[in-house]
Amino acid sequence: MTLMMNKDNIRESILSHVNDASYALYYHDKFGPTFGDNDFDMFVAEGDDSNEYDCCWCMPNCYEKKIRNPVDFSIED
């Protein structure tokens, strides 16, 4: 299960269940939180020595619902 909260409008929050539990989470030293198989990824760009998680990707594969409309996006602190 993944939950994307919209702090401004709770009705726009999305709750999505994973279709296959073996794809629920992925862990790697160059990846931040990763859900599914590219459903929601944050990672360090190849060749980036800063080790900042500056690449974000969202593509529906393993979860019931798409959690974002754009495929690539950025996150600000």
N, CA, C and O atoms as CSV, one atom per row, in Angstrom:
chain,resi,resn,atom,element,x,y,z
A,1,MET,N,N,0.841,-1.164,0.000
A,1,MET,CA,C,0.000,0.000,0.000
A,1,MET,C,C,0.891,1.233,0.000
A,1,MET,O,O,1.912,1.272,0.687
A,2,THR,N,N,0.506,2.224,-0.761
A,2,THR,CA,C,1.175,3.511,-0.711
A,2,THR,C,C,0.119,4.592,-0.560
A,2,THR,O,O,-1.002,4.451,-1.048
A,3,LEU,N,N,0.477,5.648,0.105
A,3,LEU,CA,C,-0.458,6.729,0.367
A,3,LEU,C,C,0.212,8.037,-0.005
A,3,LEU,O,O,1.283,8.355,0.512
A,4,MET,N,N,-0.398,8.789,-0.886
A,4,MET,CA,C,0.091,10.109,-1.260
A,4,MET,C,C,-0.885,11.123,-0.686
A,4,MET,O,O,-2.049,11.179,-1.085
A,5,MET,N,N,-0.400,11.920,0.251
A,5,MET,CA,C,-1.256,12.888,0.936
A,5,MET,C,C,-1.186,14.254,0.263
A,5,MET,O,O,-0.118,14.702,-0.155
A,6,ASN,N,N,-2.320,14.895,0.167
A,6,ASN,CA,C,-2.401,16.277,-0.271
A,6,ASN,C,C,-2.763,17.094,0.963
A,6,ASN,O,O,-3.903,17.060,1.425
A,7,LYS,N,N,-1.790,17.824,1.491
A,7,LYS,CA,C,-2.020,18.545,2.749
A,7,LYS,C,C,-3.037,19.675,2.609
A,7,LYS,O,O,-3.643,20.085,3.599
A,8,ASP,N,N,-3.231,20.186,1.381
A,8,ASP,CA,C,-4.180,21.271,1.168
A,8,ASP,C,C,-5.613,20.776,0.990
A,8,ASP,O,O,-6.563,21.481,1.331
A,9,ASN,N,N,-5.768,19.571,0.459
A,9,ASN,CA,C,-7.105,19.022,0.236
A,9,ASN,C,C,-7.058,17.511,0.454
A,9,ASN,O,O,-6.628,16.768,-0.428
A,10,ILE,N,N,-7.493,17.063,1.607
A,10,ILE,CA,C,-7.426,15.645,1.973
A,10,ILE,C,C,-8.205,14.776,0.990
A,10,ILE,O,O,-7.873,13.602,0.824
A,11,ARG,N,N,-9.223,15.314,0.339
A,11,ARG,CA,C,-10.026,14.546,-0.619
A,11,ARG,C,C,-9.231,14.189,-1.877
A,11,ARG,O,O,-9.621,13.281,-2.611
A,12,GLU,N,N,-8.132,14.884,-2.133
A,12,GLU,CA,C,-7.304,14.593,-3.294
A,12,GLU,C,C,-6.186,13.598,-2.981
A,12,GLU,O,O,-5.398,13.264,-3.865
A,13,SER,N,N,-6.107,13.128,-1.754
A,13,SER,CA,C,-5.102,12.127,-1.381
A,13,SER,C,C,-5.416,10.809,-2.078
A,13,SER,O,O,-6.573,10.523,-2.383
A,14,ILE,N,N,-4.382,10.008,-2.329
A,14,ILE,CA,C,-4.545,8.748,-3.061
A,14,ILE,C,C,-4.030,7.592,-2.219
A,14,ILE,O,O,-2.904,7.633,-1.725
A,15,LEU,N,N,-4.843,6.574,-2.056
A,15,LEU,CA,C,-4.463,5.332,-1.406
A,15,LEU,C,C,-4.454,4.258,-2.484
A,15,LEU,O,O,-5.463,4.053,-3.159
A,16,SER,N,N,-3.336,3.577,-2.652
A,16,SER,CA,C,-3.227,2.563,-3.698
A,16,SER,C,C,-2.578,1.309,-3.127
A,16,SER,O,O,-1.546,1.389,-2.461
A,17,HIS,N,N,-3.177,0.161,-3.385
A,17,HIS,CA,C,-2.646,-1.120,-2.920
A,17,HIS,C,C,-1.765,-1.740,-4.000
A,17,HIS,O,O,-2.024,-1.584,-5.193
A,18,VAL,N,N,-0.730,-2.439,-3.570
A,18,VAL,CA,C,0.169,-3.110,-4.503
A,18,VAL,C,C,-0.509,-4.385,-5.018
A,18,VAL,O,O,-1.186,-5.084,-4.265
A,19,ASN,N,N,-0.318,-4.679,-6.311
A,19,ASN,CA,C,-0.902,-5.882,-6.915
A,19,ASN,C,C,-0.110,-7.135,-6.575
A,19,ASN,O,O,-0.688,-8.215,-6.454
A,20,ASP,N,N,1.214,-7.006,-6.419
A,20,ASP,CA,C,2.096,-8.135,-6.123
A,20,ASP,C,C,3.029,-7.706,-4.994
A,20,ASP,O,O,3.869,-6.829,-5.196
A,21,ALA,N,N,2.898,-8.302,-3.817
A,21,ALA,CA,C,3.659,-7.888,-2.635
A,21,ALA,C,C,5.170,-7.951,-2.837
A,21,ALA,O,O,5.902,-7.221,-2.168
A,22,SER,N,N,5.654,-8.798,-3.733
A,22,SER,CA,C,7.103,-8.887,-3.960
A,22,SER,C,C,7.649,-7.623,-4.636
A,22,SER,O,O,8.863,-7.422,-4.673
A,23,TYR,N,N,6.769,-6.772,-5.169
A,23,TYR,CA,C,7.186,-5.514,-5.788
A,23,TYR,C,C,6.815,-4.293,-4.949
A,23,TYR,O,O,6.919,-3.165,-5.431
A,24,ALA,N,N,6.386,-4.497,-3.710
A,24,ALA,CA,C,5.919,-3.381,-2.887
A,24,ALA,C,C,7.024,-2.354,-2.642
A,24,ALA,O,O,6.796,-1.160,-2.837
A,25,LEU,N,N,8.211,-2.787,-2.223
A,25,LEU,CA,C,9.329,-1.894,-1.915
A,25,LEU,C,C,10.612,-2.410,-2.540
A,25,LEU,O,O,10.787,-3.614,-2.723
A,26,TYR,N,N,11.527,-1.465,-2.873
A,26,TYR,CA,C,12.829,-1.831,-3.419
A,26,TYR,C,C,13.879,-1.018,-2.678
A,26,TYR,O,O,13.707,0.182,-2.464
A,27,TYR,N,N,14.953,-1.666,-2.291
A,27,TYR,CA,C,16.031,-0.998,-1.561
A,27,TYR,C,C,17.337,-1.133,-2.332
A,27,TYR,O,O,17.662,-2.210,-2.831
A,28,HIS,N,N,18.087,-0.032,-2.427
A,28,HIS,CA,C,19.394,-0.016,-3.077
A,28,HIS,C,C,20.137,1.207,-2.562
A,28,HIS,O,O,19.505,2.189,-2.175
A,29,ASP,N,N,21.471,1.167,-2.550
A,29,ASP,CA,C,22.233,2.285,-1.988
A,29,ASP,C,C,22.140,3.562,-2.817
A,29,ASP,O,O,22.432,4.638,-2.294
A,30,LYS,N,N,21.747,3.491,-4.081
A,30,LYS,CA,C,21.615,4.675,-4.929
A,30,LYS,C,C,20.163,5.112,-5.099
A,30,LYS,O,O,19.886,6.043,-5.854
A,31,PHE,N,N,19.237,4.455,-4.408
A,31,PHE,CA,C,17.825,4.789,-4.521
A,31,PHE,C,C,17.295,5.281,-3.189
A,31,PHE,O,O,17.692,4.793,-2.131
A,32,GLY,N,N,16.405,6.242,-3.249
A,32,GLY,CA,C,15.658,6.666,-2.073
A,32,GLY,C,C,14.442,5.762,-1.974
A,32,GLY,O,O,14.511,4.597,-2.365
A,33,PRO,N,N,13.338,6.268,-1.465
A,33,PRO,CA,C,12.138,5.432,-1.400
A,33,PRO,C,C,11.725,4.976,-2.796
A,33,PRO,O,O,11.593,5.791,-3.709
A,34,THR,N,N,11.527,3.688,-2.952
A,34,THR,CA,C,11.109,3.125,-4.233
A,34,THR,C,C,9.960,2.171,-3.986
A,34,THR,O,O,10.083,1.213,-3.222
A,35,PHE,N,N,8.853,2.438,-4.632
A,35,PHE,CA,C,7.657,1.616,-4.492
A,35,PHE,C,C,7.329,0.991,-5.836
A,35,PHE,O,O,7.268,1.686,-6.850
A,36,GLY,N,N,7.118,-0.321,-5.846
A,36,GLY,CA,C,6.774,-1.013,-7.082
A,36,GLY,C,C,7.938,-1.086,-8.045
A,36,GLY,O,O,9.092,-0.922,-7.649
A,37,ASP,N,N,7.639,-1.333,-9.311
A,37,ASP,CA,C,8.629,-1.406,-10.385
A,37,ASP,C,C,8.506,-0.127,-11.197
A,37,ASP,O,O,7.863,-0.115,-12.247
A,38,ASN,N,N,9.123,0.956,-10.713
A,38,ASN,CA,C,9.052,2.304,-11.280
A,38,ASN,C,C,7.756,3.029,-10.964
A,38,ASN,O,O,7.506,4.095,-11.526
A,39,ASP,N,N,6.918,2.486,-10.079
A,39,ASP,CA,C,5.690,3.192,-9.724
A,39,ASP,C,C,6.014,4.533,-9.067
A,39,ASP,O,O,5.364,5.540,-9.347
A,40,PHE,N,N,7.016,4.539,-8.198
A,40,PHE,CA,C,7.456,5.772,-7.550
A,40,PHE,C,C,8.904,5.579,-7.132
A,40,PHE,O,O,9.189,4.800,-6.222
A,41,ASP,N,N,9.822,6.281,-7.790
A,41,ASP,CA,C,11.260,6.146,-7.528
A,41,ASP,C,C,11.884,7.505,-7.261
A,41,ASP,O,O,11.487,8.511,-7.850
A,42,MET,N,N,12.855,7.525,-6.374
A,42,MET,CA,C,13.754,8.656,-6.185
A,42,MET,C,C,15.156,8.072,-6.209
A,42,MET,O,O,15.445,7.121,-5.483
A,43,PHE,N,N,16.044,8.642,-7.052
A,43,PHE,CA,C,17.363,8.044,-7.173
A,43,PHE,C,C,18.416,9.071,-7.547
A,43,PHE,O,O,18.098,10.183,-7.967
A,44,VAL,N,N,19.681,8.681,-7.390
A,44,VAL,CA,C,20.832,9.495,-7.761
A,44,VAL,C,C,21.114,9.242,-9.237
A,44,VAL,O,O,21.207,8.093,-9.667
A,45,ALA,N,N,21.249,10.313,-10.009
A,45,ALA,CA,C,21.530,10.178,-11.438
A,45,ALA,C,C,22.866,9.472,-11.647
A,45,ALA,O,O,23.814,9.685,-10.891
A,46,GLU,N,N,22.933,8.634,-12.673
A,46,GLU,CA,C,24.166,7.909,-12.979
A,46,GLU,C,C,25.291,8.901,-13.245
A,46,GLU,O,O,25.118,9.842,-14.020
A,47,GLY,N,N,26.428,8.701,-12.617
A,47,GLY,CA,C,27.573,9.586,-12.777
A,47,GLY,C,C,27.531,10.823,-11.886
A,47,GLY,O,O,28.436,11.655,-11.952
A,48,ASP,N,N,26.509,10.958,-11.062
A,48,ASP,CA,C,26.373,12.103,-10.159
A,48,ASP,C,C,27.101,11.787,-8.857
A,48,ASP,O,O,26.671,10.922,-8.094
A,49,ASP,N,N,28.200,12.487,-8.605
A,49,ASP,CA,C,28.996,12.229,-7.407
A,49,ASP,C,C,28.452,12.927,-6.160
A,49,ASP,O,O,28.953,12.699,-5.059
A,50,SER,N,N,27.441,13.767,-6.319
A,50,SER,CA,C,26.903,14.493,-5.162
A,50,SER,C,C,26.074,13.591,-4.256
A,50,SER,O,O,25.835,13.926,-3.096
A,51,ASN,N,N,25.634,12.446,-4.779
A,51,ASN,CA,C,24.784,11.504,-4.047
A,51,ASN,C,C,23.473,12.123,-3.576
A,51,ASN,O,O,22.896,11.685,-2.580
A,52,GLU,N,N,23.001,13.149,-4.299
A,52,GLU,CA,C,21.700,13.732,-3.995
A,52,GLU,C,C,20.632,13.008,-4.803
A,52,GLU,O,O,20.821,12.720,-5.985
A,53,TYR,N,N,19.532,12.722,-4.167
A,53,TYR,CA,C,18.425,12.047,-4.843
A,53,TYR,C,C,17.669,13.070,-5.681
A,53,TYR,O,O,16.607,13.553,-5.286
A,54,ASP,N,N,18.232,13.393,-6.844
A,54,ASP,CA,C,17.686,14.466,-7.662
A,54,ASP,C,C,16.866,13.980,-8.861
A,54,ASP,O,O,16.392,14.798,-9.649
A,55,CYS,N,N,16.694,12.693,-9.007
A,55,CYS,CA,C,15.870,12.147,-10.082
A,55,CYS,C,C,14.646,11.476,-9.474
A,55,CYS,O,O,14.758,10.675,-8.546
A,56,CYS,N,N,13.492,11.809,-10.003
A,56,CYS,CA,C,12.245,11.231,-9.505
A,56,CYS,C,C,11.442,10.727,-10.695
A,56,CYS,O,O,11.405,11.368,-11.745
A,57,TRP,N,N,10.806,9.590,-10.526
A,57,TRP,CA,C,10.120,8.922,-11.618
A,57,TRP,C,C,8.847,8.281,-11.088
A,57,TRP,O,O,8.831,7.737,-9.984
A,58,CYS,N,N,7.796,8.347,-11.869
A,58,CYS,CA,C,6.531,7.738,-11.466
A,58,CYS,C,C,5.847,7.138,-12.691
A,58,CYS,O,O,5.449,7.862,-13.604
A,59,MET,N,N,5.715,5.821,-12.708
A,59,MET,CA,C,5.111,5.120,-13.836
A,59,MET,C,C,4.297,3.956,-13.276
A,59,MET,O,O,4.860,3.085,-12.613
A,60,PRO,N,N,2.989,3.917,-13.527
A,60,PRO,CA,C,2.162,2.858,-12.932
A,60,PRO,C,C,2.497,1.477,-13.483
A,60,PRO,O,O,2.445,1.257,-14.693
A,61,ASN,N,N,2.838,0.554,-12.600
A,61,ASN,CA,C,3.132,-0.824,-12.978
A,61,ASN,C,C,2.560,-1.824,-11.984
A,61,ASN,O,O,1.833,-2.739,-12.372
A,62,CYS,N,N,2.881,-1.658,-10.712
A,62,CYS,CA,C,2.588,-2.676,-9.701
A,62,CYS,C,C,1.509,-2.290,-8.701
A,62,CYS,O,O,1.061,-3.129,-7.920
A,63,TYR,N,N,1.092,-1.046,-8.716
A,63,TYR,CA,C,0.056,-0.600,-7.796
A,63,TYR,C,C,-1.258,-0.405,-8.549
A,63,TYR,O,O,-1.258,-0.180,-9.759
A,64,GLU,N,N,-2.368,-0.493,-7.833
A,64,GLU,CA,C,-3.691,-0.382,-8.450
A,64,GLU,C,C,-3.915,0.963,-9.128
A,64,GLU,O,O,-4.458,1.022,-10.232
A,65,LYS,N,N,-3.501,2.038,-8.474
A,65,LYS,CA,C,-3.777,3.382,-8.976
A,65,LYS,C,C,-2.485,4.138,-9.229
A,65,LYS,O,O,-1.487,3.939,-8.536
A,66,LYS,N,N,-2.516,4.997,-10.218
A,66,LYS,CA,C,-1.401,5.899,-10.486
A,66,LYS,C,C,-1.415,6.971,-9.403
A,66,LYS,O,O,-2.473,7.516,-9.088
A,67,ILE,N,N,-0.251,7.280,-8.830
A,67,ILE,CA,C,-0.210,8.244,-7.733
A,67,ILE,C,C,0.192,9.645,-8.179
A,67,ILE,O,O,0.083,10.595,-7.404
A,68,ARG,N,N,0.655,9.783,-9.415
A,68,ARG,CA,C,1.015,11.094,-9.965
A,68,ARG,C,C,0.685,11.105,-11.444
A,68,ARG,O,O,0.697,10.056,-12.088
A,69,ASN,N,N,0.388,12.289,-11.998
A,69,ASN,CA,C,0.149,12.400,-13.430
A,69,ASN,C,C,1.435,12.518,-14.237
A,69,ASN,O,O,1.617,11.751,-15.183
A,70,PRO,N,N,2.338,13.442,-13.911
A,70,PRO,CA,C,3.573,13.509,-14.702
A,70,PRO,C,C,4.477,12.316,-14.410
A,70,PRO,O,O,4.527,11.820,-13.284
A,71,VAL,N,N,5.184,11.865,-15.433
A,71,VAL,CA,C,6.100,10.732,-15.268
A,71,VAL,C,C,7.313,11.146,-14.445
A,71,VAL,O,O,7.685,10.453,-13.498
A,72,ASP,N,N,7.935,12.272,-14.800
A,72,ASP,CA,C,9.088,12.737,-14.019
A,72,ASP,C,C,8.668,13.991,-13.245
A,72,ASP,O,O,7.807,14.749,-13.693
A,73,PHE,N,N,9.279,14.196,-12.099
A,73,PHE,CA,C,8.902,15.300,-11.232
A,73,PHE,C,C,10.069,15.635,-10.323
A,73,PHE,O,O,11.060,14.906,-10.289
A,74,SER,N,N,9.963,16.716,-9.598
A,74,SER,CA,C,11.002,17.090,-8.642
A,74,SER,C,C,10.363,17.286,-7.272
A,74,SER,O,O,9.156,17.495,-7.150
A,75,ILE,N,N,11.198,17.214,-6.260
A,75,ILE,CA,C,10.742,17.381,-4.884
A,75,ILE,C,C,11.588,18.469,-4.234
A,75,ILE,O,O,12.810,18.487,-4.378
A,76,GLU,N,N,10.932,19.368,-3.524
A,76,GLU,CA,C,11.628,20.416,-2.792
A,76,GLU,C,C,11.486,20.159,-1.304
A,76,GLU,O,O,10.453,19.671,-0.844
A,77,ASP,N,N,12.533,20.490,-0.550
A,77,ASP,CA,C,12.463,20.359,0.914
A,77,ASP,C,C,11.496,21.359,1.487
A,77,ASP,O,O,11.302,21.404,2.702
